[in-house]
Amino acid sequence: MSTTVLDVPSGTPARVATPRPGDRRLGRLSLNQRSIASWSVAQTVAGCVAAGVPSVGLWREPVAAAGLAVSARMVADAGLRVSSLCRGGFLTAAEPERQRDALSDNRRAIDEAVTLGTDTLVMVVGGLPAGSRDLVGARRRAEDAIAELVPYARARGVRLALEPMHPLYAADRGVFSTLAQSLDVAERFAVDEVGVVVDTFHLWWDPVLPAMIRRAGPRIASFQLADWITPLPPDALLSRGVPGDGHIDFAAITGMVVDAGYRGDVEVEIFNGDLWAAAGSDALETIIRRYVELVAPHLLA
């Protein structure tokens, strides 16, 4: 294939050819479903099979739209792995009834992970309740809820993967802002019960990141990729860039994760309006080329 095909959305000429299905460099690549937000489960499965991407990170909403059993069968029949299920969490509500509802929903998410064939449930723990400024209290409630969920998840062979989020999202999405904070909670439990997510977009800025990734070691349950682009778009939720379009040193962070012992799938998870507006097959080609150029060379075979 030509190396002159333009990438989406930046228009930067590709530096590598799009690899064909079966290329060994694709062996650990996972497409997080939200990277191509318009695709259903069926489209995601078909797109990954056509492109030779062996793994998917699924989201609960499109899975529910397709049907849980149907989604599980489609993925299994295609021979794909499910690297993770997004997402559990949102555990910071102050009202007892809402907290009970959140715990019930997370138990359903754990069961869904089992049906889909993944042992990793990504946990976005939640932000401040409406009108609240009690960040300490929100974190405490999240910690307590995780402790309550662990026995249920352990009995079903699912690990809760705590995702620290950039401080930009502390108010509305994730009150765990650093890998250290997430590890402080995870380390209260067995390694196979609670792990952490290393997401380049959320963590690249942290001056103690190398030490925290070493500390995480076998607790790294998921490694996710997206770039930090500037200027940030008006909608901060859509501020993730395609690797190579921003400021993150993917070689360095990938090396840290490899050195820490991580050998699992590598998910590309991008929330970006331009990428979402592109044709799904074009967006996936861009993701694959950037992964092959910037990440795959730094992974162990």
C-alpha positions in Angstrom: 0.0 0.0 0.0 1.1 3.5 -0.7 2.7 5.6 2.1 1.3 8.8 0.6 -2.2 8.3 1.8 -3.3 11.3 4.0 -4.0 10.7 7.6 -7.3 11.7 9.3 -7.9 14.3 10.6 -4.6 16.2 10.4 -3.8 15.6 6.7 -0.3 14.6 7.7 1.2 12.2 5.1 1.5 8.7 6.6 5.1 7.7 7.4 4.5 4.0 7.2 2.3 1.9 4.9 -0.9 0.5 6.3 0.0 -3.1 7.3 -2.0 -5.9 5.9 -4.0 -8.3 8.2 -1.7 -10.8 9.8 1.2 -8.4 10.1 2.9 -9.2 13.4 3.0 -5.6 14.4 -0.7 -5.6 14.9 -0.7 -8.5 17.3 -1.3 -6.4 20.5 -3.4 -3.6 19.0 -6.9 -3.1 20.3 -9.5 -0.7 18.9 -11.4 1.0 21.7 -15.0 1.3 20.3 -15.3 5.0 21.1 -12.4 5.8 18.8 -15.0 5.3 16.0 -18.1 6.5 17.7 -20.4 6.0 14.8 -19.7 2.2 14.6 -22.1 -0.3 16.1 -20.7 -3.5 17.6 -21.3 -5.3 14.3 -19.4 -2.5 12.4 -16.6 -2.5 14.9 -16.2 -6.3 14.7 -16.3 -6.2 10.9 -13.9 -3.3 10.7 -11.4 -4.9 13.0 -11.5 -8.2 11.1 -11.0 -6.5 7.7 -8.1 -4.5 9.0 -6.4 -7.3 10.9 -6.9 -5.7 14.4 -7.2 -8.7 16.8 -8.8 -7.1 19.8 -11.6 -4.6 20.7 -12.4 -2.5 23.8 -16.2 -2.5 24.0 -18.5 0.0 25.5 -21.6 -0.9 27.4 -24.0 1.4 25.5 -23.5 0.0 22.0 -23.3 -3.5 23.5 -26.7 -2.9 25.1 -28.1 -1.6 21.8 -27.0 -4.7 19.9 -27.9 -7.0 22.8 -25.4 -8.5 25.2 -25.6 -12.1 24.0 -25.6 -11.0 20.4 -22.5 -8.9 20.9 -20.6 -11.6 22.7 -21.4 -14.1 19.9 -20.3 -11.6 17.2 -17.0 -11.0 18.9 -16.4 -14.7 19.6 -17.4 -15.8 16.1 -14.9 -13.3 14.6 -12.1 -14.6 16.7 -11.5 -11.3 18.4 -10.3 -10.7 22.0 -12.1 -8.2 24.2 -9.4 -6.2 25.9 -11.7 -4.4 28.3 -15.2 -3.3 28.9 -15.9 0.4 29.4 -17.1 1.4 31.8 -18.0 0.9 35.4 -17.7 3.5 38.1 -19.5 6.8 38.8 -19.5 5.9 42.5 -19.4 9.3 44.1 -23.1 10.1 44.7 -23.8 11.3 48.2 -27.4 10.1 48.5 -27.7 6.5 49.7 -30.3 5.6 47.1 -28.2 6.8 44.2 -25.1 5.1 45.7 -27.1 1.8 45.8 -28.2 2.3 42.2 -24.6 2.9 41.2 -23.4 -0.3 42.9 -26.2 -2.3 41.2 -25.2 -0.9 37.9 -21.6 -1.8 38.5 -22.5 -5.4 39.4 -24.4 -5.6 36.1 -21.3 -4.3 34.3 -19.2 -7.0 35.9 -21.6 -9.6 34.7 -21.5 -8.1 31.2 -17.7 -8.3 31.2 -18.0 -12.0 32.0 -20.4 -12.6 29.2 -18.2 -10.7 26.7 -15.2 -12.7 27.7 -13.0 -10.0 29.3 -11.6 -9.9 32.8 -11.1 -6.1 32.8 -13.7 -3.6 33.7 -12.5 -0.1 33.3 -13.6 2.1 36.3 -14.2 5.8 35.8 -14.9 6.6 39.4 -17.0 9.8 38.9 -16.7 13.4 39.7 -18.3 15.8 42.2 -22.1 15.4 42.8 -24.1 18.4 41.5 -23.6 21.4 43.7 -20.8 19.7 45.8 -17.3 21.0 46.5 -16.4 18.2 48.8 -13.6 16.5 46.7 -12.3 14.6 49.7 -15.7 13.2 50.5 -16.3 12.2 46.8 -13.0 10.3 46.8 -13.8 8.5 50.0 -17.2 7.4 48.7 -15.5 6.0 45.6 -13.0 4.1 47.7 -15.7 2.6 49.9 -17.8 1.6 46.8 -14.8 -0.1 45.2 -14.2 -2.1 48.4 -17.9 -3.2 48.3 -17.6 -4.3 44.7 -14.4 -6.3 45.0 -15.9 -9.5 46.4 -18.6 -9.6 43.7 -16.0 -9.0 40.9 -13.5 -11.5 42.4 -16.1 -14.2 42.5 -16.6 -13.7 38.7 -13.0 -13.4 37.7 -13.2 -9.7 36.8 -10.5 -7.2 37.8 -11.6 -3.6 38.5 -9.2 -1.3 36.6 -9.1 2.1 38.1 -8.6 4.8 35.6 -6.9 8.0 36.8 -8.1 11.0 34.8 -6.4 14.2 34.0 -7.2 16.9 36.6 -9.2 18.7 33.9 -11.9 16.1 34.5 -11.9 15.9 38.3 -15.1 17.9 38.8 -17.3 15.9 36.4 -15.7 12.5 35.6 -12.9 11.3 37.7 -11.8 12.4 41.2 -8.8 10.1 41.0 -6.4 12.4 39.1 -3.0 10.6 39.4 -1.7 7.1 39.1 -0.5 7.4 42.7 -4.0 8.1 43.9 -5.3 5.1 42.0 -2.5 2.9 43.3 -3.1 3.9 46.9 -6.6 2.4 46.5 -5.7 -0.5 44.3 -3.0 -1.7 46.7 -5.5 -2.4 49.4 -6.6 -5.4 47.4 -5.0 -8.3 45.6 -3.3 -7.7 42.3 -5.9 -9.7 40.4 -8.8 -7.9 42.1 -8.0 -4.3 41.5 -5.6 -2.9 38.9 -5.0 0.5 37.2 -5.3 1.9 33.7 -2.3 3.7 32.2 -3.8 6.1 29.7 -1.3 8.4 28.0 -3.7 11.2 27.6 -4.5 11.4 31.3 -1.1 10.8 32.7 1.6 12.1 30.3 2.1 15.3 32.3 2.8 13.7 35.7 6.5 14.4 36.7 6.5 11.2 38.8 5.0 9.0 36.1 8.1 6.8 35.6 8.2 5.9 39.3 4.5 5.3 39.5 4.5 3.0 36.4 7.3 1.0 38.0 5.3 0.9 41.2 2.2 -0.3 39.3 4.0 -3.2 37.7 1.6 -6.2 37.5 -1.3 -4.0 38.5 -1.4 -2.4 35.0 -4.6 -3.9 33.7 -4.9 -1.7 30.6 -2.7 0.5 28.5 -4.6 3.1 26.5 -3.3 5.6 23.9 -4.4 9.1 22.8 -2.4 12.3 22.3 -2.6 15.7 24.0 -3.3 18.3 21.4 -3.3 22.1 21.7 -5.2 24.3 21.5 -7.9 22.3 23.4 -11.2 22.3 21.5 -14.2 24.0 23.1 -15.6 20.6 24.3 -12.9 19.3 26.6 -14.3 15.8 26.3 -13.2 15.7 22.7 -9.7 16.9 23.3 -7.9 13.7 22.6 -5.7 13.5 19.6 -4.5 10.7 17.3 -1.1 9.6 18.4 1.5 11.8 16.6 -0.7 14.9 16.4 0.2 16.3 19.8 2.8 16.5 22.5 3.1 13.0 24.1 6.3 10.9 23.8 4.7 7.5 23.1 8.1 5.8 22.8 9.0 6.8 26.3 5.7 5.9 28.0 5.5 2.6 26.1 9.0 1.7 27.2 8.0 2.4 30.8 5.0 0.2 30.6 7.0 -2.6 28.9 9.7 -2.3 31.6 7.0 -2.6 34.3 6.1 -6.0 32.8 2.9 -5.3 30.9 2.3 -7.7 28.0 -1.4 -7.2 27.3 -3.3 -5.5 24.5 -2.7 -1.8 23.7 -6.0 0.1 23.3 -6.3 3.2 21.2 -9.1 5.3 22.7 -9.6 8.7 21.1 -12.5 11.1 21.7 -12.0 13.6 18.8 -14.7 15.3 16.7 -12.7 15.3 13.5 -11.9 11.6 13.8 -15.5 10.8 14.5 -16.6 12.7 11.5 -14.3 10.7 9.1 -15.4 7.5 7.5 -14.8 4.7 9.9 -12.5 2.7 7.7 -10.3 5.9 7.1 -10.2 6.6 10.8 -9.1 3.0 11.6 -6.4 3.2 8.9 -5.0 6.3 10.5 -5.1 4.7 13.9 -3.3 1.6 12.7 -0.6 3.6 10.9 0.2 5.8 13.8 0.3 2.8 16.2 2.6 0.9 13.9 4.9 3.9 13.6 4.9 5.3 17.2 4.1 2.4 19.5 4.6 -1.1 18.0 8.4 -0.7 17.6 8.7 -0.2 21.4 6.8 -3.3 22.4 8.4 -6.6 23.1 7.4 -9.4 20.7 
